[in-house]
Amino acid sequence: MLTKSHAAAAFAAVLMATAPLAFAQSNTAPSTTAPMATDATSANPAGDRIQSDQFRASKMIGSTVYDVQNRDIGKVEDLIVDRDGRVASAVVDVGTFLGMGGKYVAVPLANIKTDNNRLTLDMTKAQLKQAQAYHLTNDNTGAGSSTSPVTGGHLGSGSGTNK
């Protein structure tokens, strides 16, 4: 009759005896994928925290935009990202009061300054109201109706119907 310790020892012996067989059958074909970056700065060039010349998109969306005279001229409604992953423009909601009467205007991100955690634009509210309206969706192509680019890109097929 085997005791528990004898049974455990026998099981361990069987595992040790079959281990070389398992390793002998491993795949040794060369890898065709590029080596992963092991240097932290190559994976994240900014290091381990946000830099002074960077901002979080989640904090920018919904933020008030001020003119150079410190007057409220609108709020950031959305950020438009191009296929290369760069923010092409910020969409500013101008003149909306209780959800009515305003419009969206696309402003190049380079025109918005971040000073003391405030967004400043060198335009007046009147100038923004005179600017061309920007539409966040394109009914002809479906662009803007999902989280994915309509064609190409890495985010998906663009066939979503989220609005």
C-alpha positions in Angstrom: 0.0 0.0 0.0 1.4 3.4 -1.0 1.3 6.3 1.4 0.6 9.8 0.2 4.3 10.7 0.3 5.2 7.6 -1.8 2.5 8.5 -4.3 3.7 12.1 -4.5 7.3 10.9 -5.0 6.2 8.5 -7.7 4.2 11.3 -9.5 7.2 13.6 -9.3 9.5 10.9 -10.7 7.1 10.4 -13.7 7.0 14.1 -14.4 10.8 14.4 -14.3 11.2 11.4 -16.5 8.8 12.8 -19.2 10.0 16.4 -19.0 12.9 16.0 -21.5 10.4 14.5 -24.0 8.2 17.6 -23.7 11.1 19.9 -24.3 12.4 17.9 -27.2 9.1 18.4 -29.0 9.1 22.2 -28.7 9.1 24.3 -31.8 12.4 25.8 -32.6 11.5 27.6 -35.8 12.9 31.1 -36.1 10.5 33.9 -35.3 9.5 36.2 -38.1 8.2 39.0 -35.8 10.3 42.0 -34.9 11.9 41.9 -31.4 10.0 43.8 -28.8 11.4 47.0 -27.4 13.0 46.4 -24.0 14.1 50.0 -23.4 11.4 51.9 -21.6 12.1 55.1 -23.5 11.6 53.4 -26.9 8.2 52.1 -25.8 7.2 55.4 -24.2 9.5 58.3 -25.2 7.9 60.6 -22.7 9.0 58.5 -19.8 6.8 57.5 -16.9 4.6 60.6 -16.6 3.0 63.3 -18.6 5.2 66.2 -19.7 4.7 69.9 -19.3 4.1 70.3 -23.1 1.5 67.5 -23.2 -2.2 67.4 -22.1 -4.8 64.7 -21.6 -7.5 64.6 -24.3 -10.0 63.5 -21.6 -9.3 66.8 -19.7 -9.5 68.9 -22.8 -12.8 67.7 -24.1 -15.5 69.7 -22.3 -13.0 72.4 -21.2 -13.9 76.1 -21.6 -12.0 78.0 -24.2 -11.1 81.7 -23.5 -10.1 84.5 -25.8 -7.0 86.6 -25.0 -9.2 89.1 -23.0 -10.1 86.1 -20.7 -13.7 85.9 -22.0 -15.5 82.5 -22.3 -15.9 81.9 -26.1 -16.9 78.2 -26.1 -16.2 74.7 -25.0 -14.1 71.9 -26.7 -16.7 69.5 -28.0 -14.3 66.9 -29.5 -10.9 66.3 -31.0 -10.4 65.1 -34.6 -7.6 62.6 -35.0 -6.2 61.9 -38.4 -5.1 58.5 -39.7 -1.5 59.0 -38.4 -2.8 59.4 -34.9 -2.2 63.2 -34.7 -4.9 65.5 -33.4 -5.8 67.5 -36.5 -8.2 70.0 -34.9 -10.3 70.7 -31.9 -14.0 71.2 -32.4 -15.2 74.2 -30.4 -18.9 74.5 -29.5 -19.7 78.2 -30.0 -22.8 80.0 -28.9 -24.8 77.0 -27.6 -27.1 77.9 -24.7 -29.1 75.1 -23.1 -28.3 72.9 -26.1 -29.6 75.3 -28.7 -28.4 78.1 -31.0 -24.8 77.3 -31.4 -22.6 75.6 -33.9 -19.3 73.7 -34.0 -16.2 75.2 -35.4 -13.0 73.3 -36.2 -9.8 75.0 -34.9 -6.3 73.8 -35.6 -4.9 72.4 -32.4 -1.8 74.6 -32.8 -4.0 77.7 -32.4 -5.1 76.7 -28.9 -2.7 77.7 -26.2 -2.6 76.0 -22.8 -1.6 78.5 -20.1 -2.1 77.8 -16.4 -4.4 74.8 -17.2 -6.6 77.0 -19.3 -7.3 76.9 -23.0 -6.8 80.2 -24.8 -7.6 81.0 -28.5 -6.6 84.2 -30.2 -10.0 84.7 -31.7 -13.2 86.4 -30.4 -16.5 84.8 -30.0 -17.8 86.9 -32.9 -15.0 85.6 -35.2 -15.8 82.0 -34.2 -19.5 82.6 -34.9 -18.6 83.9 -38.4 -16.3 80.8 -39.1 -17.5 77.9 -41.2 -19.6 75.4 -39.3 -18.0 71.9 -38.8 -20.1 68.8 -38.9 -19.0 65.9 -36.7 -20.5 63.3 -39.0 -20.6 62.9 -42.7 -23.8 61.3 -44.0 -22.2 60.6 -47.4 -19.4 58.5 -46.1 -20.4 57.5 -42.6 -17.3 59.2 -41.2 -17.7 60.2 -37.6 -20.5 57.8 -36.9 -18.3 55.2 -35.2 -15.1 54.9 -33.3 -13.3 53.5 -36.4 -12.0 55.2 -39.5 -14.3 54.5 -42.4 -11.5 53.2 -44.6 -8.1 52.0 -43.6 -6.6 52.7 -40.2 -6.1 50.3 -37.4 -9.2 50.8 -35.4 -11.6 48.6 -37.4 -13.8 48.5 -40.5 -15.8 51.7 -39.8 -19.1 49.8 -40.1 -20.4 50.8 -36.7 -23.5 52.8 -36.2 -22.7 54.6 -33.0 -23.6 58.3 -33.0 
